[in-house]
Amino acid sequence: MLYDITGKRPTLFRPPLGYYNKQIIDIAKQRGYTVVMWSKHQDTYDWQNPGTRRIVRRVINHIQPGQIILFHDHGSGSRKQTVQALKEILPILKEKGYTFVTVSELLKHHPNYRDLNL
C-alpha cells in the first residue's frame, strides 16, 4: 500500500504497541526491515488524550539530542491535542537549537546504521 502511494518500499518497522521479542526482530530482519523504537521517556501517550499541556511538558522535560518522539497519527479518538501540542513543541525545540529529521535521516548519522538502504 505504501509502495503504491510513494513508489518506495518501507525499510523501518515499529512493532505495534512496542511489543517485540527475538522472533519478531529476526522475522523483520529476514524481510528487510530495521526495527525502530522510540526513545525512553518520549512516548507522549497522546492516544490517551491527556491534554495538550501534558503532551508538551512530557516532550520538553525529557528532550535530548537524537531522540525519537512517539506521536500517533490515528487510532481511537481525536488527534486535536497532538496537533496542538506539536504547534507548541516544534517552535520551543527549534528555539533551543534542535532540528527535525526523519528516522531514516537520523539513522544515517549513526555508525551502526549508515550502510542501511534508507
C-alpha atoms as an extended CHARMM CRD file, in Angstrom:
* protein
*
       118  EXT
         1         1  MET       CA              0.0000000000        0.0000000000        0.0000000000  PROA      1               0.0000000000
         2         2  LEU       CA              2.7620000000        2.4930000000        0.8780000000  PROA      2               0.0000000000
         3         3  TYR       CA              4.6480000000        1.4700000000       -2.2410000000  PROA      3               0.0000000000
         4         4  ASP       CA              1.5630000000        2.2450000000       -4.3400000000  PROA      4               0.0000000000
         5         5  ILE       CA              1.4440000000        5.7450000000       -2.8670000000  PROA      5               0.0000000000
         6         6  THR       CA              5.1520000000        6.6270000000       -2.6020000000  PROA      6               0.0000000000
         7         7  GLY       CA              6.9060000000        4.3130000000       -5.0530000000  PROA      7               0.0000000000
         8         8  LYS       CA              9.2230000000        3.2740000000       -2.2010000000  PROA      8               0.0000000000
         9         9  ARG       CA              9.1710000000        0.1850000000       -0.0420000000  PROA      9               0.0000000000
        10        10  PRO       CA              9.3270000000        0.7690000000        3.7170000000  PROA      10              0.0000000000
        11        11  THR       CA             12.5330000000       -0.3640000000        5.4070000000  PROA      11              0.0000000000
        12        12  LEU       CA             11.7010000000        0.5210000000        9.0120000000  PROA      12              0.0000000000
        13        13  PHE       CA              9.3490000000       -1.3290000000       11.3490000000  PROA      13              0.0000000000
        14        14  ARG       CA              7.9370000000       -0.2350000000       14.6940000000  PROA      14              0.0000000000
        15        15  PRO       CA              6.2740000000       -3.1630000000       16.4100000000  PROA      15              0.0000000000
        16        16  PRO       CA              2.6580000000       -2.4160000000       17.3320000000  PROA      16              0.0000000000
        17        17  LEU       CA              2.3610000000       -1.2710000000       20.9330000000  PROA      17              0.0000000000
        18        18  GLY       CA              6.1410000000       -1.5550000000       21.1740000000  PROA      18              0.0000000000
        19        19  TYR       CA              5.9410000000       -5.2800000000       21.8500000000  PROA      19              0.0000000000
        20        20  TYR       CA              8.8050000000       -7.2820000000       20.4450000000  PROA      20              0.0000000000
        21        21  ASN       CA             10.9510000000      -10.2950000000       21.0900000000  PROA      21              0.0000000000
        22        22  LYS       CA             13.7820000000      -12.1020000000       19.3080000000  PROA      22              0.0000000000
        23        23  GLN       CA             11.3940000000      -13.8330000000       16.9070000000  PROA      23              0.0000000000
        24        24  ILE       CA              9.8010000000      -10.5590000000       15.8100000000  PROA      24              0.0000000000
        25        25  ILE       CA             13.2090000000       -8.9340000000       15.3310000000  PROA      25              0.0000000000
        26        26  ASP       CA             14.5160000000      -11.9460000000       13.3700000000  PROA      26              0.0000000000
        27        27  ILE       CA             11.4700000000      -12.0440000000       11.0810000000  PROA      27              0.0000000000
        28        28  ALA       CA             11.6710000000       -8.2910000000       10.4920000000  PROA      28              0.0000000000
        29        29  LYS       CA             15.3660000000       -8.5920000000        9.5730000000  PROA      29              0.0000000000
        30        30  GLN       CA             14.6630000000      -11.5520000000        7.2440000000  PROA      30              0.0000000000
        31        31  ARG       CA             12.1070000000       -9.4150000000        5.4200000000  PROA      31              0.0000000000
        32        32  GLY       CA             14.4970000000       -6.4820000000        5.0760000000  PROA      32              0.0000000000
        33        33  TYR       CA             13.2420000000       -4.2650000000        7.8790000000  PROA      33              0.0000000000
        34        34  THR       CA             15.1250000000       -2.4790000000       10.6220000000  PROA      34              0.0000000000
        35        35  VAL       CA             13.2270000000       -2.4490000000       13.9050000000  PROA      35              0.0000000000
        36        36  VAL       CA             12.9960000000        1.0690000000       15.3240000000  PROA      36              0.0000000000
        37        37  MET       CA             11.5540000000        2.0800000000       18.6620000000  PROA      37              0.0000000000
        38        38  TRP       CA             11.0370000000        5.4500000000       20.2820000000  PROA      38              0.0000000000
        39        39  SER       CA             13.3430000000        6.9430000000       22.8910000000  PROA      39              0.0000000000
        40        40  LYS       CA             12.9270000000        6.2210000000       26.5860000000  PROA      40              0.0000000000
        41        41  HSD       CA             10.5860000000        8.7740000000       28.1790000000  PROA      41              0.0000000000
        42        42  GLN       CA              9.4000000000       10.0050000000       24.7780000000  PROA      42              0.0000000000
        43        43  ASP       CA              6.1270000000        8.1320000000       24.4320000000  PROA      43              0.0000000000
        44        44  THR       CA              3.6860000000       11.0300000000       24.5560000000  PROA      44              0.0000000000
        45        45  TYR       CA              0.6890000000        8.7810000000       25.3290000000  PROA      45              0.0000000000
        46        46  ASP       CA             -1.2110000000       11.1490000000       23.0720000000  PROA      46              0.0000000000
        47        47  TRP       CA             -3.6290000000        8.3530000000       22.1670000000  PROA      47              0.0000000000
        48        48  GLN       CA             -4.9720000000        8.6310000000       25.7380000000  PROA      48              0.0000000000
        49        49  ASN       CA             -5.9020000000       12.2900000000       25.1220000000  PROA      49              0.0000000000
        50        50  PRO       CA             -4.0260000000       13.5200000000       28.2210000000  PROA      50              0.0000000000
        51        51  GLY       CA             -4.3490000000       17.1700000000       27.2270000000  PROA      51              0.0000000000
        52        52  THR       CA             -2.1380000000       19.4070000000       25.1390000000  PROA      52              0.0000000000
        53        53  ARG       CA             -0.1980000000       20.8130000000       28.1250000000  PROA      53              0.0000000000
        54        54  ARG       CA              0.7010000000       17.3350000000       29.3770000000  PROA      54              0.0000000000
        55        55  ILE       CA              1.9470000000       16.2310000000       25.9490000000  PROA      55              0.0000000000
        56        56  VAL       CA              4.0540000000       19.3840000000       25.6200000000  PROA      56              0.0000000000
        57        57  ARG       CA              5.5200000000       19.0420000000       29.1340000000  PROA      57              0.0000000000
        58        58  ARG       CA              6.3590000000       15.3750000000       28.6480000000  PROA      58              0.0000000000
        59        59  VAL       CA              8.3670000000       16.0670000000       25.4830000000  PROA      59              0.0000000000
        60        60  ILE       CA             10.0680000000       19.2810000000       26.6140000000  PROA      60              0.0000000000
        61        61  ASN       CA             11.0030000000       17.9360000000       30.0700000000  PROA      61              0.0000000000
        62        62  HSD       CA             12.7080000000       14.8430000000       28.6530000000  PROA      62              0.0000000000
        63        63  ILE       CA             14.1900000000       16.0560000000       25.3630000000  PROA      63              0.0000000000
        64        64  GLN       CA             17.7570000000       15.1520000000       24.4300000000  PROA      64              0.0000000000
        65        65  PRO       CA             19.5890000000       15.2300000000       21.0900000000  PROA      65              0.0000000000
        66        66  GLY       CA             18.9400000000       12.2670000000       18.8000000000  PROA      66              0.0000000000
        67        67  GLN       CA             15.6900000000       11.2040000000       20.3960000000  PROA      67              0.0000000000
        68        68  ILE       CA             12.7580000000        9.6620000000       18.5940000000  PROA      68              0.0000000000
        69        69  ILE       CA              9.4710000000       11.0020000000       19.9490000000  PROA      69              0.0000000000
        70        70  LEU       CA              6.3790000000        8.8180000000       19.5970000000  PROA      70              0.0000000000
        71        71  PHE       CA              3.2110000000       10.5050000000       18.3830000000  PROA      71              0.0000000000
        72        72  HSD       CA              0.2010000000        8.6830000000       16.9730000000  PROA      72              0.0000000000
        73        73  ASP       CA             -1.4650000000        9.7070000000       13.7470000000  PROA      73              0.0000000000
        74        74  HSD       CA             -4.5920000000        7.5610000000       14.0440000000  PROA      74              0.0000000000
        75        75  GLY       CA             -6.4670000000        5.1600000000       16.2490000000  PROA      75              0.0000000000
        76        76  SER       CA             -9.3790000000        5.7210000000       18.5480000000  PROA      76              0.0000000000
        77        77  GLY       CA            -10.1380000000        9.2760000000       19.4850000000  PROA      77              0.0000000000
        78        78  SER       CA             -9.2510000000       12.6870000000       18.1600000000  PROA      78              0.0000000000
        79        79  ARG       CA             -5.7240000000       13.8490000000       17.3760000000  PROA      79              0.0000000000
        80        80  LYS       CA             -6.5050000000       17.5230000000       18.0150000000  PROA      80              0.0000000000
        81        81  GLN       CA             -4.3890000000       17.5060000000       21.1900000000  PROA      81              0.0000000000
        82        82  THR       CA             -1.4560000000       16.0040000000       19.3080000000  PROA      82              0.0000000000
        83        83  VAL       CA             -1.6770000000       18.5880000000       16.5480000000  PROA      83              0.0000000000
        84        84  GLN       CA             -1.9710000000       21.4550000000       19.0390000000  PROA      84              0.0000000000
        85        85  ALA       CA              0.9250000000       20.0790000000       21.1130000000  PROA      85              0.0000000000
        86        86  LEU       CA              3.1370000000       19.9020000000       18.0370000000  PROA      86              0.0000000000
        87        87  LYS       CA              2.3150000000       23.5260000000       17.2470000000  PROA      87              0.0000000000
        88        88  GLU       CA              3.7880000000       24.3840000000       20.6520000000  PROA      88              0.0000000000
        89        89  ILE       CA              6.6100000000       21.8190000000       20.8420000000  PROA      89              0.0000000000
        90        90  LEU       CA              8.2370000000       22.4740000000       17.4690000000  PROA      90              0.0000000000
        91        91  PRO       CA              8.9070000000       26.2140000000       17.9880000000  PROA      91              0.0000000000
        92        92  ILE       CA             10.2240000000       25.6050000000       21.5260000000  PROA      92              0.0000000000
        93        93  LEU       CA             12.6380000000       22.9300000000       20.3670000000  PROA      93              0.0000000000
        94        94  LYS       CA             13.6750000000       24.9700000000       17.3380000000  PROA      94              0.0000000000
        95        95  GLU       CA             14.4520000000       27.8940000000       19.6330000000  PROA      95              0.0000000000
        96        96  LYS       CA             16.6270000000       25.5500000000       21.7140000000  PROA      96              0.0000000000
        97        97  GLY       CA             18.5970000000       24.6700000000       18.5730000000  PROA      97              0.0000000000
        98        98  TYR       CA             17.0320000000       21.3450000000       17.6660000000  PROA      98              0.0000000000
        99        99  THR       CA             16.4620000000       20.3500000000       14.0720000000  PROA      99              0.0000000000
       100       100  PHE       CA             13.9340000000       17.8050000000       12.9050000000  PROA      100             0.0000000000
       101       101  VAL       CA             14.6630000000       14.8710000000       10.6480000000  PROA      101             0.0000000000
       102       102  THR       CA             13.0190000000       11.6400000000        9.6530000000  PROA      102             0.0000000000
       103       103  VAL       CA             14.0020000000        8.4420000000       11.4330000000  PROA      103             0.0000000000
       104       104  SER       CA             15.7710000000        7.3440000000        8.2480000000  PROA      104             0.0000000000
       105       105  GLU       CA             17.8410000000       10.5320000000        8.2460000000  PROA      105             0.0000000000
       106       106  LEU       CA             18.6390000000       10.1570000000       11.9380000000  PROA      106             0.0000000000
       107       107  LEU       CA             19.8920000000        6.6020000000       11.3980000000  PROA      107             0.0000000000
       108       108  LYS       CA             22.1810000000        7.7130000000        8.5780000000  PROA      108             0.0000000000
       109       109  HSD       CA             24.2070000000        9.5810000000       11.2140000000  PROA      109             0.0000000000
       110       110  HSD       CA             24.6500000000        6.5330000000       13.4280000000  PROA      110             0.0000000000
       111       111  PRO       CA             27.6880000000        4.3460000000       12.6690000000  PROA      111             0.0000000000
       112       112  ASN       CA             25.7450000000        1.1050000000       13.1570000000  PROA      112             0.0000000000
       113       113  TYR       CA             23.1320000000        2.0480000000       10.5640000000  PROA      113             0.0000000000
       114       114  ARG       CA             24.9590000000        4.0770000000        7.9050000000  PROA      114             0.0000000000
       115       115  ASP       CA             25.0160000000        1.1620000000        5.4850000000  PROA      115             0.0000000000
       116       116  LEU       CA             21.2740000000        0.5570000000        5.5320000000  PROA      116             0.0000000000
       117       117  ASN       CA             19.4080000000        1.2810000000        2.3310000000  PROA      117             0.0000000000
       118       118  LEU       CA             17.3290000000        4.0860000000        3.8320000000  PROA      118             0.0000000000
